[in-house]
Amino acid sequence: MDYTQLILLFFAIGVIAFLYSSVGHAGASGYIATMTLFGIAPTAIRPTALVLNILVASIGAFQFWRAGHFSWKLLTRHKRSLLRDRWR
């Protein structure tokens, strides 16, 4: 892969990350499609898409928390109800 393709790949992944995160998703399918179009090996695509997905989702979750929209109380109540319902 030459320098121009690498720059285009980074730009495409950045655009995909921006577009997907603007609607609350992390964009793994977009990363996989872009890397496939650029001819990256499948063994490298999977872990790269996972890391990018976790990174973008973490940034989105942090922004959500920082804006004051996250409630620990609601999360713990929801987790308790899920665990309780699972063991019934």
Helices and strands as residue ranges (DSSP letters): H 3-22, H 28-37, H 42-66, H 72-86
